[in-house]
Amino acid sequence: MYVTFLFFTPVLLSAAVRFGWRRILFASGCIWALAQFGLRDLVHNWIVSFTHLQIPLQETGAFNLFAWQGVWTVGLWIGARSATRREAFREPPSWLAALACGVCLFFIAVRWSWLGPHLTQQSLAMAIDKWQIGHLRVVNLAALSLVAYWLRSHLLKVVAIEPFVTLGKASLHVFCTHVVFVFVGLALLVRDVGEDVGAPSEQLHGFEAITLLVLTFVGLILVAIRQVRKRRTGSGRPPGLETGDLPSPRTSGEDASSGNNPQQGYPTFDPAFSEVPR
């Protein structure tokens, strides 16, 4: 799923520049809605009949790509707004933030079955299914995102610290590295063919679990540090010229008053070019 979405990310961003995010989000919402009514099964059956490759549906992965593309599309939209605007969104009103907090508390209660037998994960079933991204799961994600945005200044004090900052700067490389450690953990759990039929899934315990956990985090941090250093040294700046040594851009008013030619300095910033074309 991650590889598929990563492959189509440039295509979607280019389409958003050409057609606008409203059409992209509308199309993504329609695909999500169709996914709730069996679009994945329909496409899988068509591919099997066309290619004659008898691949069971459950072997194609637990996640429903047609549903999860909605999360991916919204994430790209938020990232594009954050990159092209000073404030991605307006400050939510207090009543809306309080309502979102109440919704989050409701789903926490559902998760731990605090509201009785009729409001549990089992009773709500597909409505809160994470593989299918049911409609109640969408409500939960929206409420949680709103609360996180409302509390962003406080959350930054908690997460904007090392080593989280370094890990975030090299998130793609860190993710690819963590997949290797995942396979190492699976290798430690592997058994002979047929021995695990009907048996409960195994878990690592004791020394093996602690060692794998420590090695995983050490490996991820080392990969992140190496990538950040590589990015700094390979940024293309002349030797001895750091960010702090760059002269500050001059505005057109300052150039006019000083008599300097603006073309001799750095180009001035024009907010009109910071918006993504619609």
C-alpha positions as CSV (number, residue, x, y, z in Angstrom):
1,M,0.0,0.0,0.0
2,Y,2.8,2.5,1.0
3,V,4.7,1.8,-2.2
4,T,1.6,2.2,-4.4
5,F,0.7,5.5,-2.8
6,L,4.2,6.8,-2.9
7,F,4.3,5.9,-6.7
8,F,1.2,7.9,-7.4
9,T,2.0,10.9,-5.2
10,P,3.6,13.0,-8.0
11,V,0.7,12.2,-10.3
12,L,-1.8,13.3,-7.7
13,L,0.1,16.5,-6.9
14,S,0.3,17.4,-10.6
15,A,-3.4,16.7,-11.1
16,A,-4.1,19.0,-8.1
17,V,-2.2,21.8,-9.7
18,R,-4.0,21.4,-13.0
19,F,-7.6,20.7,-11.8
20,G,-7.6,22.0,-8.3
21,W,-7.9,20.2,-4.9
22,R,-11.7,20.4,-4.8
23,R,-12.1,18.0,-7.7
24,I,-9.4,15.7,-6.4
25,L,-11.0,15.5,-2.9
26,F,-14.4,15.0,-4.4
27,A,-13.2,12.1,-6.6
28,S,-11.3,10.6,-3.6
29,G,-14.5,10.8,-1.5
30,C,-16.5,9.0,-4.2
31,I,-13.9,6.2,-4.4
32,W,-14.0,5.9,-0.6
33,A,-17.8,5.6,-0.7
34,L,-17.7,3.0,-3.4
35,A,-15.1,1.1,-1.3
36,Q,-17.7,0.7,1.4
37,F,-20.0,-1.1,-1.0
38,G,-17.6,-3.7,-2.4
39,L,-15.4,-1.9,-4.9
40,R,-12.4,-3.9,-3.8
41,D,-14.1,-7.2,-4.4
42,L,-15.4,-6.1,-7.8
43,V,-12.0,-5.0,-9.0
44,H,-10.3,-8.1,-7.6
45,N,-12.8,-10.4,-9.4
46,W,-12.3,-8.5,-12.7
47,I,-8.5,-8.8,-12.4
48,V,-8.7,-12.5,-11.6
49,S,-11.0,-13.2,-14.6
50,F,-8.8,-11.1,-16.9
51,T,-5.4,-12.4,-15.9
52,H,-6.5,-15.9,-14.8
53,L,-4.3,-15.5,-11.7
54,Q,-6.2,-17.3,-8.9
55,I,-4.9,-15.0,-6.1
56,P,-7.2,-15.1,-3.0
57,L,-8.5,-11.7,-1.9
58,Q,-7.1,-12.1,1.6
59,E,-3.6,-12.5,0.1
60,T,-3.7,-9.0,-1.4
61,G,-3.3,-7.4,2.0
62,A,-5.5,-6.5,4.9
63,F,-5.9,-2.8,3.9
64,N,-8.5,-1.7,1.5
65,L,-6.6,0.6,-0.9
66,F,-9.7,2.1,-2.3
67,A,-10.7,3.2,1.2
68,W,-7.3,4.2,2.5
69,Q,-6.6,6.4,-0.6
70,G,-8.9,8.9,1.1
71,V,-6.5,9.3,4.1
72,W,-3.6,9.6,1.7
73,T,-5.3,12.2,-0.5
74,V,-6.4,14.3,2.5
75,G,-2.9,14.1,3.9
76,L,-1.4,15.4,0.6
77,W,-3.9,18.2,0.6
78,I,-3.0,19.3,4.1
79,G,0.6,19.1,3.3
80,A,0.2,21.2,0.1
81,R,-1.8,23.9,2.1
82,S,0.9,23.9,4.8
83,A,3.6,24.4,2.2
84,T,1.9,27.2,0.3
85,R,0.2,29.2,3.1
86,R,1.3,30.9,6.3
87,E,-1.6,29.3,8.2
88,A,-2.9,26.0,6.7
89,F,-6.3,26.4,8.5
90,R,-8.1,29.0,10.6
91,E,-8.2,28.5,14.3
92,P,-11.2,26.3,15.2
93,P,-13.8,27.8,17.5
94,S,-13.8,26.7,21.1
95,W,-17.2,25.0,20.8
96,L,-16.1,22.9,17.8
97,A,-12.9,21.9,19.6
98,A,-14.9,20.9,22.7
99,L,-17.3,18.9,20.5
100,A,-14.3,17.1,18.9
101,C,-12.9,16.3,22.3
102,G,-16.2,14.8,23.3
103,V,-16.3,12.7,20.1
104,C,-12.8,11.4,20.9
105,L,-13.8,10.4,24.4
106,F,-16.8,8.6,23.0
107,F,-14.7,6.4,20.8
108,I,-12.3,5.8,23.6
109,A,-15.2,4.5,25.6
110,V,-16.3,2.4,22.7
111,R,-12.8,0.9,22.4
112,W,-12.8,-0.3,26.0
113,S,-16.6,-1.2,26.1
114,W,-17.5,1.3,28.8
115,L,-20.9,2.1,27.3
116,G,-22.5,-1.3,27.4
117,P,-22.9,-4.2,25.0
118,H,-24.5,-2.2,22.3
119,L,-21.7,0.2,21.8
120,T,-18.6,-1.9,21.4
121,Q,-16.1,-2.6,18.6
122,Q,-17.9,-5.9,17.9
123,S,-21.4,-4.4,17.7
124,L,-20.4,-1.4,15.5
125,A,-18.3,-3.8,13.3
126,M,-17.6,-2.4,9.9
127,A,-18.6,1.2,10.9
128,I,-15.4,1.6,12.8
129,D,-13.3,-1.0,10.9
130,K,-9.8,0.4,10.4
131,W,-9.1,-1.8,7.4
132,Q,-12.1,-0.5,5.5
133,I,-12.1,3.0,7.1
134,G,-15.8,2.9,7.9
135,H,-17.9,6.1,8.3
136,L,-17.5,6.2,12.1
137,R,-13.8,5.7,11.7
138,V,-13.7,8.8,9.5
139,V,-15.6,10.8,12.1
140,N,-13.1,9.6,14.7
141,L,-10.1,10.6,12.5
142,A,-11.6,14.0,11.8
143,A,-12.3,14.7,15.4
144,L,-8.8,13.6,16.5
145,S,-7.2,15.7,13.8
146,L,-9.1,18.8,14.9
147,V,-8.1,18.3,18.5
148,A,-4.5,17.8,17.5
149,Y,-4.5,21.0,15.4
150,W,-6.2,22.9,18.3
151,L,-3.5,21.8,20.7
152,R,-0.6,22.0,18.2
153,S,1.3,24.6,20.2
154,H,1.3,22.4,23.3
155,L,1.9,19.1,21.4
156,L,5.0,20.6,19.7
157,K,6.6,21.1,23.1
158,V,6.3,17.3,23.6
159,V,7.2,15.9,20.2
160,A,9.6,18.6,18.8
161,I,12.5,17.1,20.8
162,E,15.3,14.8,19.9
163,P,15.5,12.1,18.7
164,F,12.0,12.6,17.3
165,V,13.0,15.6,15.2
166,T,15.9,13.8,13.6
167,L,13.7,10.7,12.9
168,G,11.1,13.0,11.3
169,K,13.6,14.6,9.0
170,A,14.5,11.2,7.5
171,S,11.1,9.6,7.9
172,L,11.2,7.7,4.5
173,H,14.6,6.2,5.2
174,V,13.6,5.4,8.8
175,F,10.4,3.6,7.6
176,C,12.3,1.5,5.0
177,T,14.9,0.6,7.7
178,H,12.2,-0.4,10.2
179,V,10.8,-2.9,7.6
180,V,14.1,-4.8,7.7
181,F,13.8,-5.1,11.5
182,V,10.2,-6.3,11.1
183,F,11.3,-9.1,8.9
184,V,14.0,-10.0,11.5
185,G,11.3,-10.2,14.1
186,L,9.2,-12.4,11.8
187,A,12.2,-14.6,11.2
188,L,12.6,-15.2,14.9
189,L,9.0,-16.4,15.1
190,V,9.1,-18.6,12.0
191,R,8.2,-22.3,12.5
192,D,8.2,-25.3,10.2
193,V,5.5,-25.5,7.6
194,G,2.3,-26.9,9.1
195,E,3.3,-26.5,12.7
196,D,1.4,-23.3,13.2
197,V,-1.9,-24.5,11.8
198,G,-4.6,-23.7,14.4
199,A,-2.0,-22.6,17.0
200,P,-2.1,-19.1,18.6
201,S,0.3,-16.5,17.2
202,E,3.6,-16.4,18.9
203,Q,5.2,-13.3,20.5
204,L,8.8,-12.5,21.4
205,H,9.5,-12.4,25.1
206,G,12.5,-11.9,27.4
207,F,16.0,-11.3,26.1
208,E,15.1,-11.7,22.4
209,A,12.3,-9.1,22.5
210,I,14.4,-6.5,24.5
211,T,17.4,-7.0,22.2
212,L,15.4,-6.6,19.0
213,L,13.7,-3.5,20.4
214,V,16.9,-1.8,21.4
215,L,18.7,-2.7,18.1
216,T,15.7,-1.4,16.2
217,F,15.6,2.0,17.8
218,V,19.4,2.3,17.7
219,G,19.4,1.4,14.0
220,L,16.7,3.8,13.2
221,I,18.4,6.7,15.0
222,L,21.7,6.0,13.3
223,V,20.1,5.9,9.8
224,A,18.3,9.2,10.5
225,I,21.5,10.9,11.7
226,R,23.4,9.7,8.7
227,Q,20.7,10.9,6.3
228,V,20.4,14.3,8.0
229,R,24.2,14.8,7.8
230,K,24.3,13.7,4.2
231,R,21.5,16.2,3.3
232,R,23.4,19.0,5.0
233,T,26.7,18.3,3.3
234,G,25.1,17.7,-0.1
235,S,22.9,20.7,-0.1
236,G,24.9,22.4,-2.8
237,R,26.1,25.4,-0.8
238,P,29.6,26.7,-1.5
239,P,32.2,25.8,1.1
240,G,32.1,28.0,4.2
241,L,28.7,29.4,3.3
242,E,26.1,28.5,5.9
243,T,22.4,29.5,6.1
244,G,23.2,32.3,8.6
245,D,25.8,33.8,6.1
246,L,23.2,34.4,3.4
247,P,22.3,38.0,3.0
248,S,18.7,38.8,3.8
249,P,16.4,39.5,0.8
250,R,15.8,43.2,0.1
251,T,12.4,44.5,-0.5
252,S,11.7,46.7,-3.5
253,G,11.2,49.8,-1.2
254,E,14.6,49.4,0.4
255,D,16.2,49.1,-3.1
256,A,14.5,52.2,-4.3
257,S,15.6,54.2,-1.3
258,S,19.2,53.0,-1.4
259,G,19.5,53.3,-5.2
260,N,20.6,49.8,-5.7
261,N,19.5,47.6,-8.6
262,P,17.2,44.8,-7.3
263,Q,18.6,42.5,-10.0
264,Q,22.0,42.5,-8.3
265,G,20.6,41.1,-5.1
266,Y,18.2,38.3,-4.3
267,P,14.7,38.4,-5.8
268,T,12.0,39.7,-3.6
269,F,9.2,37.5,-2.3
270,D,5.9,37.8,-4.0
271,P,3.0,36.2,-2.1
272,A,1.0,35.8,-5.4
273,F,3.4,33.0,-6.4
274,S,3.0,31.1,-3.1
275,E,-0.5,29.9,-3.9
276,V,-1.1,26.6,-5.7
277,P,-3.0,27.3,-9.0
278,R,-6.6,26.2,-8.9
